Amino acid sequence: MPVITLPDETQRRFEHPVTVAEVAADIGRGLAKAAVAGKVDGRLVDTRHPIDHDARVAIITDRDAEGLEVIRHSTAHLLAHAVKTLYPSAQVTIGPVIDDGFYYDFAFERPFHPEDLEKIEAKMKELAKADLPLERRVMPRDEAVAFFRGQGEEYKARIIEEIPEDQELSLYAQGDFVDLCRGPHVPSTGKLKAFKLTKVAGAYWRGDANNEMLQRIYGTAWPNKQQLEEYLHRLAEAERRDHRRIGQELDLFSIQDEAGGGLVFWHPKGARIRRAIEQFWFDMHERAGYEFLYTPHIANLDLWMTSGHAEFYADSMYEPMEDDHQRFQLKPMNCPFHVLVYKDRLHSYRDLPLRWAEMGTVYRREMSGALHGLMRVRGFTQDDAHIFCREDQIEAEILRILDLTLDVLRAFGFNDFDVNLSTRPDKAVGSDYIWEHATAALKGALEKKGLAYEVDAGGGAFYGPKIDIKIRDAIGRQWQCSTVQLDFNLPERFDMEYVDEDNQRRRPIMIHRALLGSVERFFGVLIEHYAGAFPLWLAPVQAQVLTITDRQDAYAREVVQALRDRGLRADADLRNEKIGFKIREHTLQRVPYLLVVGDREMDTRTVAVRTRSGEDLGSMDLESLQDRLTRENAARGPINVED
């Protein structure tokens, strides 16, 4: 007689073992119809899962995050079923859930084409409409190996062979298709109502470039068609904002294959934006009490041995180079260099905290398949900083960092943040006391700032807890940029010391932090956030002067120089083209202000002002224009200015 306790603490008694589906039906017909899975004593299970003991039970529907994951997982199986139905010689491998969807990898003798995806999706809809029940069965490992090998599924057999012999495996069948899976799954394919296949790409078996290439079909799945359409709209909007395309259209940067890929070439207009970003960064840090460092790009291998990078980070570092009987490596991080500057002299407790910042270029070995525009590159510039402080200074320094972080991110137009506090992992250096003290300091700083956060239990680095701040862009996507990490490891490895008030030697605490993450990636995020239409202070060309005839050329140059004298980025278009053509071209270039000068403007020493949105601001004298643009530029964002 199991007693079932529901999430609202009410209880239901049954005279015999029941399934999750029967519990849902006992609560109500609507809930039974909506159920896609259940949770029994905290474990996610199928609705057919039997319950023969007292248990806490929750019914999972498509409104729950876990329910959506079950739907996506089941849709991945639906994809595999459709592929095997249409292309029986294809072999299935793995098909996990990912952000906003799922994928499944296949081994097939020829590439899948767009028309194949259309056929596969149509077959998926047919199988979903058939409302095939998903049935779970268990099978001993060796029997499962023989079963899949007998089906011609060599990859599945290989996966199972890596599982311990005494482990029982679960398989799920829908119609004539059977797949290896721990589950859970929806009760039947009829629950899968809104899905779309999005693309196909190559993927190495087991993610190893030495293995054979498979084909990965991506898809998305949602509880209903409205949410699917909304997602596809966001996908189209993301494509429209793709920084690689916009970067080419606006001539901001390029990635040159001849240079090896993953290395960014900043073109003049992109370099203008980079200078604006970096100058703002330097100004903000100077006001916040930081000093600046410049450090080398390579170091002796011994340094990376001491820091631990040669042991723990070797896969991401380039091979050493020989010179003068020494081995040097490109730096993947700046931190050991800042440690060396610290160790150059002995510090007193009165010297601390020391706040040192650097725009430091680092190099990391990335597989060519992982490279992605500005978002994943091999050489990039970190807006790095390290604070060396006493234990009793941790919380105050974290508060200062959070203040600076939020001020900087808000200036770039980001106001929506998600914050994680990552705590001690199973394997960590440092005493329990230091970890507890440091974690409490991070938590206290977040709470004093009034920042809502989620705890990522065990998600800290082995050398200390950390805070991660994610920003949301204009279309709601999250981007990990800012991170604050406490480090007990490098001070120990490098034998860092300071002299306390009792003349005793003590270890400083090291705080690593980056606000933008990297200049390259942050620039890519900015491009997509603004779709290339940057606010005035970031626009590569802030004002474009357009002449109607060549009679205005000299005056146009004078206007440009007057704006440049006020620190504004202005250019003149003196080409012998119609004014409508010029306006259209520079509007497409997202120039914030278009300044038209004809004979009347030249005679009256004015300019006709238009915005890139097409708004006509009328005629302005040069001084009024300078004042307006200077104020807006200094405000780092659009402001209301009286004409």
KAURGI-V759107 format. One line per field, one symbol per residue. burial: + if it has 16 or more other ideal C-beta (glycine too) atoms within 10 Angstrom, else -. A space follows every 50 residues. Layout:
burial->???
//
This chain:
burial->-+-+-------------++++++++-+----+-+++++++---++++++- +---+-++++++-+-++++++++++++++++++++-+--++++++-+--+ +++++++----+---++--++-++--++---+-+-+--+-+--++-++-- --+-+++-++--------+-++-+--+++++-+++++++-++++++++-+ --+++--------++++++++++----+--+---+-----+-++-++--+ -++++------+++-+--++-+++-++--++--++--+-+--+-+---+- +-++-+++++------+--+-------++++++++++++-++----+-+- -+++++++++++++-+------++++++++++++++++++--+++-++++ ++-+++-++-++++--+-++++++---+++---++-+++-+++-++---- +-+------++++++++++++-+---+-+-+++++++++++-++-+++-- ------++++++++++++++++++++++++++++++++++++++++++-- -+--++-+++--+----+++++++----+--++--++-++++++++++-- ++---+++++-+----+-++-+-+++-++--++--+-------
//
